[in-house]
Amino acid sequence: MKPSSIRIVAGQLKGRTIPTLPGRTTRPTSQRAREALFSILGGQIQGATVADLFAGTGAVGLEALSRGATRALFIEQNPLAGASIQRMLSQFKIASSSQVLIEDVSLAIQNSILVGWRPFDMIFMDPPYRLPNVQQILHHLEEADVMAPTGRIIYEHFHKTTPPIPLGNWALIRTARYGDTALTFYRPVPQTEEDSDL
């Protein structure tokens, strides 16, 4: 049985709880995976603009804000989940630095609101494990030109799923496994000089 709430791990909102929806409506990113994600990102999250795609409970975007991100955009097509995120933003008094779009991710990428928030320093996406078009989403993100030159896309997936090899100006730089979950990191390919990894 899924827990009724999960906790923010670190930062100014450490210990605050985030409710989960009953049933299988959402699949929150585990505490272990969130800790690992932000450990890898380190200081890059400070002052960052982030997008949480397939946001579900909003745990990753809320964790990013807690750890020093300046702004967070949440994309979630489930109205109940989207409304829950909005309540959390108001309750935590961080609504002014955030926005929730209740929309399909593929459509949201073309939304003027998302484009207007660019450039993003981090885009996290945790689609349903059986979603077939992750490669297409990466392609749409590249076409939309929404990433900062040093930005990262992080794709959460089942550990046995082979992450898509990006096309165009993207590079897959690492995949790390945490239990049944894996996190795959992508970055823009530098145009003039060699960039470091994470």
C-alpha positions in Angstrom: 0.0 0.0 0.0 1.3 3.5 -0.9 1.9 5.9 2.0 -0.5 8.7 2.5 2.3 11.3 2.4 6.0 11.7 1.7 8.5 14.0 3.2 10.8 16.7 1.8 14.3 15.6 2.5 16.3 18.7 2.9 16.4 22.5 2.7 14.1 25.2 4.1 11.1 22.9 3.9 12.8 19.8 5.3 10.4 17.5 7.0 7.2 19.0 5.5 4.8 16.4 4.2 3.4 16.1 0.7 0.1 14.1 0.3 -0.1 11.3 -2.2 -3.2 10.5 -4.1 -5.0 7.2 -3.4 -4.6 4.2 -5.7 -2.2 4.1 -8.6 -2.9 7.6 -9.9 0.6 8.8 -9.2 4.0 7.1 -8.5 6.0 9.4 -6.3 9.8 9.5 -6.7 11.2 7.6 -3.8 13.1 9.4 -1.0 16.2 7.5 -1.9 16.0 8.6 -5.6 15.4 12.2 -4.6 18.3 12.2 -2.2 20.5 10.7 -4.9 19.3 13.2 -7.6 20.1 16.3 -5.5 23.3 14.9 -4.3 24.4 14.5 -7.9 23.2 18.0 -8.8 24.8 19.6 -5.7 25.1 23.3 -5.8 23.7 23.5 -9.4 20.2 23.7 -7.9 20.9 27.0 -6.1 19.1 29.8 -8.0 18.0 27.3 -10.7 14.8 27.4 -12.8 13.3 24.0 -12.9 10.5 22.1 -14.5 8.9 19.0 -13.1 7.2 17.1 -15.9 4.6 14.4 -15.1 4.8 16.1 -11.7 2.4 13.7 -9.8 2.8 14.8 -6.2 5.2 17.5 -7.2 7.8 16.1 -4.8 10.8 16.7 -7.0 9.9 20.3 -7.8 9.1 21.0 -4.2 12.4 19.5 -3.1 14.2 21.7 -5.6 12.5 24.8 -4.2 13.3 23.7 -0.7 17.0 23.3 -1.6 17.4 26.7 -3.2 15.9 26.7 -6.7 14.5 30.1 -7.6 11.5 29.0 -9.7 9.6 25.8 -10.4 7.1 25.0 -13.1 5.0 21.8 -12.5 3.3 20.0 -15.5 0.7 17.4 -14.5 -2.4 16.4 -16.6 -4.3 14.9 -13.7 -6.5 17.7 -12.3 -6.6 16.2 -8.8 -2.8 15.9 -8.7 -2.4 19.4 -10.1 -4.8 20.9 -7.6 -2.9 19.1 -4.8 0.4 20.6 -5.9 -1.2 24.1 -6.0 -2.4 23.6 -2.4 1.1 22.6 -1.3 2.6 25.7 -3.0 0.2 27.9 -1.2 0.6 26.1 2.2 4.4 26.3 2.0 4.1 30.0 0.9 6.1 29.5 -2.3 3.3 29.9 -4.8 4.8 33.2 -6.1 7.9 31.4 -7.3 5.9 28.5 -8.9 3.2 27.7 -11.5 1.2 24.6 -12.2 0.0 23.7 -15.7 -2.7 21.0 -15.8 -1.9 19.8 -19.3 -0.5 16.9 -21.2 3.3 17.2 -21.3 3.6 17.0 -25.1 1.2 19.9 -25.4 2.8 21.8 -22.5 6.2 21.8 -24.1 4.6 24.0 -26.9 2.8 26.2 -24.4 3.8 29.8 -24.4 3.9 29.7 -20.6 6.6 27.0 -20.5 8.5 28.7 -23.3 8.3 32.0 -21.4 10.0 30.4 -18.4 13.2 29.4 -20.3 16.0 28.8 -20.0 15.6 25.9 -17.6 18.6 24.7 -15.5 16.9 21.4 -14.7 14.0 19.5 -16.3 12.9 16.4 -14.4 10.5 14.0 -16.1 9.0 10.9 -14.5 6.5 9.6 -17.1 4.5 6.4 -16.6 6.9 3.5 -17.0 5.0 2.2 -20.0 5.0 5.6 -21.9 6.3 4.8 -25.4 7.2 8.3 -26.6 10.0 9.5 -24.3 12.3 9.9 -27.3 9.7 12.2 -28.8 9.5 14.3 -25.7 13.3 14.8 -25.7 13.0 15.8 -29.3 10.2 18.3 -28.6 12.3 19.8 -25.7 15.2 20.3 -28.0 13.1 21.9 -30.7 11.6 24.2 -28.1 15.1 25.4 -27.2 14.1 25.8 -23.5 17.3 24.5 -21.8 20.2 26.6 -20.4 23.6 25.7 -22.0 24.6 24.0 -18.8 21.2 22.6 -18.0 20.3 19.0 -17.4 17.3 16.8 -18.2 16.8 13.9 -15.8 14.6 11.0 -16.8 13.3 8.7 -14.1 12.5 5.2 -15.4 12.3 1.5 -14.5 15.8 0.1 -14.1 15.3 -2.5 -16.9 14.1 0.2 -19.4 16.8 1.2 -21.8 16.8 5.0 -21.9 16.5 6.6 -25.4 19.7 7.8 -27.1 19.0 11.5 -27.8 19.1 12.9 -31.2 20.5 16.3 -32.3 22.3 18.5 -29.7 21.8 16.2 -26.7 24.2 13.8 -24.9 23.4 11.1 -22.5 26.0 11.5 -19.7 25.1 9.0 -17.0 22.5 6.5 -15.7 22.4 5.6 -12.0 20.2 2.9 -10.4 18.5 3.1 -7.1 16.5 -0.1 -6.4 14.0 -0.6 -9.2 14.4 3.0 -10.2 17.0 4.5 -12.6 17.9 8.1 -13.3 19.3 9.0 -16.7 20.9 12.4 -17.2 21.1 14.3 -20.5 22.8 17.6 -21.3 23.1 19.9 -24.3 26.2 19.3 -26.4 28.4 22.3 -26.2 28.8 24.0 -29.6 32.2 25.6 -29.1 34.1 24.0 -26.3 34.1 20.8 -24.3 31.8 20.9 -21.3 32.3 18.9 -18.1 30.0 16.2 -17.0 28.0 16.8 -13.9 
